[in-house]
Amino acid sequence: MKKLALHWKIIIGMVLGIIFGFIMNGIDGGKGFVTDWISPFGTIFINLLKLIAVPLILASLIKGISDLKDISKIKSMGLRTVSIYICTTLVAIIIGLSIVNTLQPGKGMPQDTIEKIKLKYENDAGVADKLMKASAQKEAGPLQALVDIFPSNIFQSFANASMLQVIFFALFVGISLLLIGEEKAKPLVRFFDSLNEVVMKMVDLIMLFAPYAVFALLANVIIAFDDTEILLKLLYYALCVVGGLILMIVFYLIILSVYAKKSPIWFLQEISPAQLLAFSTSSSAATLPVTMERVEEHLGVDKEVSGFVLPVGATVNMDGTSLYQGIAAVFIMQVIWPEGLTFTNQLVIILTALLASIGSAAVPSAGMVMLVIVLESIGFPAELLPIGLALIFAVDRPLDMCRTVVNVTGDATVSMMVAKSLGKLHDPQPKEWDDHYDEVK
């Protein structure tokens, strides 16, 4: 009997998790049961992915740079990566603004619905938390993002999973290995090569638990929805965001088909486990180890490319988040500040959303924090900010799950484009968790 593919197992786990969540929502004590006895397994899974993210980035990037044998190639790869990421982010923002201005989901929303949403969410702790984080980020100096790249204590950076700092350290070590000569560098290069293989095998082992983990994660998400009436009222807005995200994925598939000469169906099949995990976890950082495994072994991208492009993408490439920010900002203005809908303000939204996506953390709901900064950049009245966030807060988590899928898909697409441009795209060589099991059992 043919073994069921991993992505089908994950889909089955997701569907059963959603059904189970709805059943528990209708049972007395059901929410508590899911929170106490089901949700922890999802948390364990995410913790395991986060556990291996830093050593994977470190080993993969150092080994990849040492294999390049030429410092000028690092510059070339870096420029191509950042340039493509900026272009795809601009496309995402423009798609978002085009959709929201054409369909106008916020126009004509009933006042009683606005009041109900306002009463329910305006003073919500989650809304207050997003406003506080946005304020702290806004108060930082203009070059703070640059300063934050350079760690003062790399072990602290490891502990905090500060991706850009880990990437900088890995680049620093990799370049230094090139400069001390191949003979002296060989022992350390072999160590990181071996570490990379070990961590990739850890990914294979962790993924055996993925179908059960997504069951737990999705069940926990479903029990959090306690007001279906408000969700239905915001359905038009949510569909605009989802429609834009689907168009963005179509854009990626066209690029891959035209430039990389790869089948869109094949690409989606191979990257789907990472996409499904991105949907379940709402975190491109937590999904990063799986994304790297799929891109290297199943899409055929060399380690030196994936080890650089994907960690950078998980930190600075937020196409889905940028698209969402464009739609959400205009939607909020359509509902409560229509006089702010000027052409100039929308140009400012494009620029600010682009810059915000670079600084946006790869964690759940970071997009809403950046949305506050986008709104403030166009002079949105401060007293209306809590109401604006309250308008979209109810559907933020499911939309966050969807836009994380686009973020991860964008990272994989750009890694293939960069690999193709550098001649580093080869035939896939997938590995299984039990490849060497017979040798040790």
N, C-alpha and C positions, 0 to 999 in steps of 0.2 A: 504493500500500500504506500502510495506517495505521501511523504511527510508534508503536513500542512505548513505553508509559508508563514514566516514570522508576522508579516503585516496582517494576515488574516486572523491569526491568533489574537493580535492586539485589538483588531476591530471587534472581534467577538467579545473580548474583555470589556471594551468601551460600551458596547450595546447593552451587555448584561449589567454593567455598572450603572448606566442611566436608568434602566428598567428597575433595578433594585433600589436606586435612590428615590424614584417616584413612589414605589411601594412603601418604603420606610417613611416617606413624607406623610402618608395617609394612616400610619399606625401610631398609636400612643406609645411614646418612648422610642420610636423608630429613629429619630434624629440623634438621640443620645447613644443608641446602640451603634450607629454608623460612626459617630465621633469617637467613641471609646474603643470599639473593637474592629472597625474596618479601616478608618482613616490612617491609623499609625502605620499600616503596611505600605501605603502610598508615600508617607513621609520617609520611611526607611529606604525605599527605592530611590527617592530624590537625593537623600543623604549619600547613598552609595555612588550615584552619578557625580555628585559634587566632590566626593572623596577622591575620585580619580582624575578630575578635570585638570587640576594644577600639575600633577606629575606628567600627565599626558601632553599638555601644552609644552612643558619644559623639555621633556625628552624628544618629542616630535620636532620641535622648532630647532633645538640645538643640533640634532642629528641632520635635519634637512639643510641647515645653513652650512654645516661642515661638509656635506656632500656636494654643495654648489662649487666649491674650489675657487670661487671668483667673487670678490666683494662687489664688483660692479653689477653682478646678477641680482644681488639683494636690492640694490637701488632700483633696478629695472622692475623687479617684481613688486616692490613697495609702491612705486609710482603708478603702475598699472592697476594694482589692487585698489588704492585709494581713489583713483580717477573713475574706475568703473562703479565703485560703491556710491560716489557722489552722483554720477549720472543716473543710476537706478533709483536712488532716493528722490531725485528731482522728478523723474517720471512718476513715481508713486504719489508724490504730493500733487502734481498736476492732474493725475487721474482722480484723486480724491476730491479736489476742488471742482473739477468738471462735473462730477456726479452730483455733488451736493448743490451746486448752483443750478443744474438742470432739473433735478427732481424736487428740490426744495422741501425736504422732509419736515422742517420746522415751521413751515408756513401754515398758519391756520390751526395750530394745536389748541384745543379747547382750554380756556382759562381755568376751569375746575380741575383739569388734569394737571396743569402746571402747579396749582395750589396744593394738590394732593401730594405730588412728588416733592414739592418744597417742604411741606410739613413733615414728610417721612424721612427725608435724607439731608436737609439743610444742616442740621446739627448733629449729623452722624459722625461718629468718631473717625471713620475711614476718610470722610471728606475733610475733616479738620487736619488729619495726619498728612494728607496730600498737600494741603495749603501750607502747612508748616515746613514740609520738606522742600517745596518749591521756593518758599521764602529764603530758606537757608542756602539753597543753590544760587539764587539770584544775588544774594549778598556777597558771594565769593567774587574775588577779583577777576578781571577779564582773562588773565593768563593762568588762572587756577587749574583749569583742565590740563594745561601743559605741565605745570608743576607736579600735578598728581601722577604723571607718568613715571616720574623718577623716584624710586623708593629709597628711604633712609635705612630701612631694615627689611631685607628680602624675606626673612622668616615670618615677619609680621604680614607681609604681602601674601605669602603662601597661606597663612592662617585665615586672612580676610578674603581670600580668592580675588584679589585685586588684579583683574586680567591684564590690563594695560601694563601694570608694573611687572607682572610675571613675563609678559611678552618682551618688554624692554630688557629685562635681566637675561632672558634666553637669547635674544639677539646679541647682547653684549658678550655673553659667554661664547656663542657661536662664532662671532667675528674674531674674538680673541684666540679661539682655537685655530682659525685659519692663519692667524698672524704668527703663531709660535712654530709652525711647520708641521707637516703630516706625521713625522715620526714621533714627536713629543705629544702630539694631540691624540694619537691612536688609542691609548688606553681609555681616556675619558670618552672618546667618540664611541668605542665599543660598549662602554658602560651604558651610555644613553640609548644606544641602539637596542641593547638588551632590555633596558627599562621600558622602552617604547613597545617592544613586543609583549612584555609582561602585562602592561596596562591595557593594550588592545585585547589581550586574552581575557582580562578582567571585564572588559566591555561585553564580550561574548557571553561570559558567565552571568553577568548582571541582567542581560537581555532575556535570559531564560525565565526570569521573574516578571518581565514586563507585562504580559497579559493580565496577571493577577494584580499588579500594581496599578495599572490604568483602571481596572475595575474599582479599586479602592478610591482612586483619585476622582473619578467621574461620579461615583456615588456620593462622595463628600461635597462635590460641586452642586449636585442637584438638590441636596437637602438645605443648601444655603438660600434657595429661591423660595421665598414665602409670600410673594405678592404677584401672582400671575397677571392680575388686571393691569398693573403698571407695566409689566413686561410686554403685554399686548399693545398698549398705547405707544410704546417705543419701538414697536416692530418695524415700522417704515424706516426709521433712522437706522436700526440695526441692519436691515436688509441693504440699505445704501452702502454701509461699511463692508458687509460681506460681499456684495456685488463688486465693489472696488477691489477688494482683496483677490477675488477670483480673476478679475481682469489683469491684476498684477502677475498672478501665476501664469496666465496665458501669455503675457509679455515675456516672462522668463522662458517658457517653452518655445516660443518663436525664435528667441535669440539662440537657444541651444540647437534648434533645428537648422537654422541658417548658418550660424558661425561654427559651432562644434560638430555639425553634421550628425547629431544624435537623435534617436527617436524619442519624442516626448513621452510616449507610453512607457518605454523602457526606463527613462529617467524617473518617472513617477513611481514605478514599481520598485526601483532600487532604493530610492530615498524615502519611501513611504514610512518605514519604521521610525525614522527620525521625525518626520512630519507628525505622525500620530502621537509620539511622545511630547513633541512641542505643544500640541493641542492639549494634552492631558496635564502637563506641568506648568504651562504658561511661562516657561523660562527657557530662553535660547542658551543661557549659560549652563543650566542643568542638562540640557539636551546635547551640549557640545561634544562630549565623548562619543555619543552614538552617531552624531553628524560626521565626525572625523572618521569613524570606523566605516560608515556607509560610503563616504566620498572616496576614501583611499582604496578599500577592498572591493567595493561594488560598482563604483563609477570610474575607477582607474586613474585617479589623480595621484601624482607622486607625493611622497611624504613632505618633501621640501616646500611644495606649494600649499598643500592642505594644512601643514603645520603652521604656516604663516597666515594664509588668507582666512581660514575659518576662525581662529581665536580673535583676530582683528575684527572680523565681521560680527562675531557675537557681541562685541563691545561697541563698534561704531556704525554698523550697518543695520538700521532699523526701518526697512522699507514699509513693512506693515504698520508699524507705529507711526511713521510719518504720514502715511495715507490716512490713518485714523485721526491724527491730530488736525489735518486739513478739514476733514468732514465734520468732526466734533466741534471745532472752533466756529465754523460757519453755521452749523445747526444751532448751537447755543445762541449765536447772534440773531438768527432768524426768529428764534422764539422770544428772547427777552431784550435784544439790543439791535433791532433792524437798521437803525440809523448808522451803525458802524460798518455796514456792508458796502464799503467803497472799494474801488479797484486798487487804490493805493494800499489799503489795509490787507487786501488779499495777496499783494506782492510781498508785503512784510511777513505774512503768514508763511509764504513759500520759503523765504530766507531764514526765518526763525525756526521753522520746523526742520529745515535742513541742518542747521547748527545744533538744534536740540537733539536730533537723532544721534549725532556723534557723541554727545555727552550722556545719552540716556542709558541707564543701567539695564543689564540684561536679566531683569528679575520681574516677577509678576506686578502688574499695575504701574510700572515706572512711567508708562506713556501718559497717564493722567497727571503725574507730577509735571512732566514736560509741557502738557497742555496748558497748565496754569501760566507757565512762562511765555508760551505762544500768545495767549490771550492778553497778558499784561503788556506784551510788546506792541500791541495795536491800541493801547489805551482803554482796554475794557474796564468799566467801572469796578473798583475794588469791592464795593458793597454788593455787587451782583455776582461776584465770583463763587461764593458758596452755593447760590441758587443755580448757577451755570453747571457746576460739578454735580449738584444734586440731580439735575435733569438727566444726566447720562450714567449716574452711579449704579443704578439698578442693573443695567446691561453691560457694565464695564468688564466683568469677569469673563462671560462667554465671548465677548468681542476680543478680549485680551488673548484668549485661547486661540482664536482664529488668526489674529494678526501675528502671533508668535510663529504659526505655521509658515506664513509668508516670509518672516524674518529668516527662518532656517532655510527655506527653499531658496531665497535670494543668496544666502551665504554659499550654498552648494552650487548654484548656478555660476556665481562669480569665480569660485574656485576652479570650475571646469573651463571657463573662459580664459582665465590667467594661465592655467596649465596648457591649454591648446595654443595660446600665443607664444609660450616658451618651449613648446615641443615636449611637454611633460605629461601628456595624456596618453595612457597606454591601455591595453586590454585588461579588464578587471580580473583580480585574482582573489576571490572571496575565501575566507577561512572560517572553519567551524570550531566550536569550543572543544570538540573531542578529537581534533586532528591527530594528537599525540597520546590520546587516552590509552590506546592499546599498549603503549610502551611502559606505562607506569601503573596500570591497574593490577 
